[in-house]
Amino acid sequence: MKPLIENDLIWGAWRARHSDTTREPDGFARLLALCLELEIDWIDHADIYDDGAVEDLHGRAIQRLSAAQRQGLRVITKCGVRFPSPGQPGVRTVHYRSDAAYLHQQADASLQRLGVDQIDLYLLHRPDYLMQAEETARALEDLHTSGKIAAYGVSNFSIHQLERLRASTELPMAAHQIEISVGETSALDDGRLDQAARLDMPLLTWSPLAGGRLFHDDGRLQPLRERLEQVAREMDAGGIDEIALAWLKGLPARIQPILGTMQPDRLRRQVMAYRALNLDRQDWYAILEAERGTPVP
Ligand SMILES: NC(=O)c1ccc[n+]([C@@H]2O[C@H](COP(=O)([O-])OP(=O)(O)OC[C@H]3O[C@@H](n4cnc5c(N)ncnc54)[C@H](OP(=O)(O)O)[C@@H]3O)[C@@H](O)[C@H]2O)c1
């Protein structure tokens, strides 16, 4: 079966309104066009990114693209997280929702803002501890039947939470989106990496550069950064970001990093490096050791 997401990388729009490059529709459209040029056709969103304003930005930006460019783009969006903010009146405390009425309401709102007829991949953003799995599953099936979503997946679920929902519907679960990077390696040990490999399910890895923390002074990440710098020098790489991304590529699953940079030159360089660089096994382990701060036993 043809994989849902064929290309190796995804671009994430979360930070778009916090950068001069992408804050306005023209700049956002230029970055979308660059993504397509770099063979990145999947764009990651969520209903909560700036209270829907990032989805809205996407919707306005695609009006600036050609019909062929618009048709080439695929969107991921997520729902389920609620927190006190101007866009979520009445919310007193952070909580999650996965009930049918909410899923339908949020899918309709995202479709409208994104300016598309279909969400290509719809994710439950966080595991709702109060989820009635059968109700959530029926809602996802209904959204699929109506054509509002082409596929569904989850984000930040444990292996058991994922299985619970997966077992509640015949609709194939298309992806799991989780945090993995040289700075966050728990998925290697808690079963999420192995589960995705066993199910042959894409693992869409968010914050693949630890959300930018890799580049700033941080006591905990300093030894890791030094090790990355050493490997970058030895491999004549353009920066530690290239080594951090190559480290992800070595994982034995269908890893698809979601790049979060808003800088066109940086995006281009990271994409090229990701496709070109392959880490030696010993460097891979040395980086893991630097992250964990203890020798690999
Ligand atoms: N499912 C979830 O719960 C969840 C959670 C978080 C994120 N996500 C998704 O994952 C996507 C990626 O996450 P992310 O934005 O945290 O990714 P990231 O690539 O780990 O971090 C991006 C940040 O790092 C900075 N950066 C990148 N390369 C750099 C370099 N060489 N030097 C200095 N700074 C650099 C970027 O700044 P510049 O823009 O200046 O390059 C940006 O601020 C998001 O857009 C979102 O779609 C999902």
The ligand as an SDF file (V2000), in Angstrom:
LIG
                    3D

 48 52  0  0  0  0  0  0  0  0999 V2000
    2.0640   17.3820   18.6130 N   0  0  0  0  0  0  0  0  0  0  0  0
    2.5750   18.2170   19.4760 C   0  0  0  0  0  0  0  0  0  0  0  0
    2.2560   18.1910   20.6860 O   0  0  0  0  0  0  0  0  0  0  0  0
    3.5640   19.2330   19.0110 C   0  0  0  0  0  0  0  0  0  0  0  0
    4.2940   19.9940   19.9630 C   0  0  0  0  0  0  0  0  0  0  0  0
    5.2300   20.9220   19.4740 C   0  0  0  0  0  0  0  0  0  0  0  0
    5.4340   21.0830   18.1100 C   0  0  0  0  0  0  0  0  0  0  0  0
    4.6760   20.3350   17.2320 N   0  0  0  0  0  0  0  0  0  0  0  0
    4.8920   20.4880   15.7680 C   0  0  0  0  0  0  0  0  0  0  0  0
    6.2650   20.2860   15.4850 O   0  0  0  0  0  0  0  0  0  0  0  0
    6.7490   21.3700   14.6880 C   0  0  0  0  0  0  0  0  0  0  0  0
    8.2280   21.5480   14.9060 C   0  0  0  0  0  0  0  0  0  0  0  0
    8.4700   21.8360   16.2950 O   0  0  0  0  0  0  0  0  0  0  0  0
    9.5270   22.9510   16.6710 P   0  0  0  0  0  0  0  0  0  0  0  0
    9.1600   24.2450   16.0500 O   0  0  0  0  0  0  0  0  0  0  0  0
    9.7150   22.9120   18.1350 O   0  0  0  0  0  0  0  0  0  0  0  0
   10.8170   22.3510   15.8820 O   0  0  0  0  0  0  0  0  0  0  0  0
   12.3760   22.5050   16.0660 P   0  0  0  0  0  0  0  0  0  0  0  0
   12.9410   22.3920   14.6920 O   0  0  0  0  0  0  0  0  0  0  0  0
   12.8510   21.5620   17.1220 O   0  0  0  0  0  0  0  0  0  0  0  0
   12.6050   23.9680   16.6450 O   0  0  0  0  0  0  0  0  0  0  0  0
   12.3900   25.0970   15.8560 C   0  0  0  0  0  0  0  0  0  0  0  0
   13.0070   26.2720   16.5770 C   0  0  0  0  0  0  0  0  0  0  0  0
   14.4340   26.1210   16.5410 O   0  0  0  0  0  0  0  0  0  0  0  0
   15.0190   27.2450   15.9220 C   0  0  0  0  0  0  0  0  0  0  0  0
   16.1340   26.7870   15.0980 N   0  0  0  0  0  0  0  0  0  0  0  0
   16.1190   25.8320   14.1350 C   0  0  0  0  0  0  0  0  0  0  0  0
   17.3450   25.6550   13.6100 N   0  0  0  0  0  0  0  0  0  0  0  0
   18.1540   26.5260   14.2620 C   0  0  0  0  0  0  0  0  0  0  0  0
   19.5440   26.8350   14.1840 C   0  0  0  0  0  0  0  0  0  0  0  0
   20.3450   26.1970   13.3140 N   0  0  0  0  0  0  0  0  0  0  0  0
   20.0380   27.7810   15.0120 N   0  0  0  0  0  0  0  0  0  0  0  0
   19.2510   28.4390   15.8890 C   0  0  0  0  0  0  0  0  0  0  0  0
   17.9150   28.1910   16.0200 N   0  0  0  0  0  0  0  0  0  0  0  0
   17.3750   27.2540   15.2100 C   0  0  0  0  0  0  0  0  0  0  0  0
   13.9170   27.8450   15.0660 C   0  0  0  0  0  0  0  0  0  0  0  0
   14.1390   29.2300   14.8840 O   0  0  0  0  0  0  0  0  0  0  0  0
   14.1010   29.8890   13.4090 P   0  0  0  0  0  0  0  0  0  0  0  0
   12.6930   29.8830   12.9650 O   0  0  0  0  0  0  0  0  0  0  0  0
   14.6770   31.2400   13.6430 O   0  0  0  0  0  0  0  0  0  0  0  0
   14.9860   29.0310   12.5380 O   0  0  0  0  0  0  0  0  0  0  0  0
   12.6850   27.5770   15.9210 C   0  0  0  0  0  0  0  0  0  0  0  0
   12.5490   28.5660   16.9240 O   0  0  0  0  0  0  0  0  0  0  0  0
    5.8570   22.5490   15.1100 C   0  0  0  0  0  0  0  0  0  0  0  0
    5.8120   23.5550   14.1150 O   0  0  0  0  0  0  0  0  0  0  0  0
    4.5240   21.8720   15.2630 C   0  0  0  0  0  0  0  0  0  0  0  0
    3.9160   21.7560   13.9810 O   0  0  0  0  0  0  0  0  0  0  0  0
    3.7790   19.4210   17.6450 C   0  0  0  0  0  0  0  0  0  0  0  0
  1  2  1  0
  2  3  2  0
  2  4  1  0
  4  5  1  0
  4 48  2  0
  5  6  2  0
  6  7  1  0
  7  8  2  0
  8  9  1  0
  8 48  1  0
  9 10  1  0
  9 46  1  0
 10 11  1  0
 11 12  1  0
 11 44  1  0
 12 13  1  0
 13 14  1  0
 14 15  2  0
 14 16  1  0
 14 17  1  0
 17 18  1  0
 18 19  2  0
 18 20  1  0
 18 21  1  0
 21 22  1  0
 22 23  1  0
 23 24  1  0
 23 42  1  0
 24 25  1  0
 25 26  1  0
 25 36  1  0
 26 27  1  0
 26 35  1  0
 27 28  2  0
 28 29  1  0
 29 30  1  0
 29 35  2  0
 30 31  1  0
 30 32  2  0
 32 33  1  0
 33 34  2  0
 34 35  1  0
 36 37  1  0
 36 42  1  0
 37 38  1  0
 38 39  2  0
 38 40  1  0
 38 41  1  0
 42 43  1  0
 44 45  1  0
 44 46  1  0
 46 47  1  0
M  CHG  2   8   1  16  -1
M  END
$$$$
